[in-house]
Amino acid sequence: MNRKRLTIPLMNGASVSAVLTVPPMSNETKDTGIIIAHGAGNDMDNELLVAVADGLANAGYITLRFNFPYKEKGLKAPDKQQTLED
């Protein structure tokens, strides 16, 4: 499987980190991609999220994990809901 680190630009001029996980070439790739968001207590590199993304990739799904803006800033408290949704 192939993992690629990305930077996703946001509308407000900021950006967030992300990881795109692509299925192995030997697997049939599905027509659906999966976006995985972390919870308030961790970030996109949480062991469980990485394992889920890898498992989905092995099943043929392209996955994208990303950090919310507050994690990029090193904060512990989540942003307001509208910021998270945007």
ZIDA-V225354 format. One record per residue. N is the residue number from 1. SS is DSSP state (~ for helix, > for strand, _ for the rest). PSI is psi as a letter, one per 20 degrees, with the letter a starting at -180 (* if undefined). Layout:
N|SS|PSI ; N|SS|PSI
This chain:
1|_|q ; 2|>|p ; 3|>|p ; 4|>|p ; 5|>|p ; 6|>|r ; 7|>|p ; 8|>|o ; 9|>|q ; 10|_|r ; 11|_|h ; 12|_|j ; 13|_|i ; 14|_|r ; 15|>|r ; 16|>|q ; 17|>|q ; 18|>|r ; 19|>|p ; 20|>|p ; 21|>|p ; 22|>|p ; 23|_|q ; 24|_|q ; 25|_|h ; 26|_|i ; 27|_|q ; 28|_|p ; 29|_|p ; 30|_|r ; 31|_|i ; 32|_|p ; 33|>|q ; 34|>|p ; 35|>|p ; 36|>|p ; 37|>|q ; 38|_|r ; 39|_|r ; 40|_|h ; 41|_|j ; 42|_|a ; 43|_|a ; 44|_|i ; 45|_|j ; 46|_|p ; 47|~|g ; 48|~|g ; 49|~|h ; 50|~|g ; 51|~|g ; 52|~|g ; 53|~|g ; 54|~|g ; 55|~|g ; 56|~|h ; 57|~|g ; 58|~|h ; 59|_|j ; 60|_|j ; 61|_|p ; 62|>|p ; 63|>|q ; 64|>|p ; 65|>|q ; 66|>|r ; 67|_|q ; 68|_|q ; 69|~|h ; 70|~|h ; 71|~|h ; 72|~|h ; 73|_|i ; 74|_|j ; 75|_|q ; 76|_|h ; 77|_|p ; 78|_|q ; 79|_|r ; 80|_|q ; 81|~|g ; 82|~|h ; 83|~|g ; 84|~|g ; 85|~|g ; 86|_|*
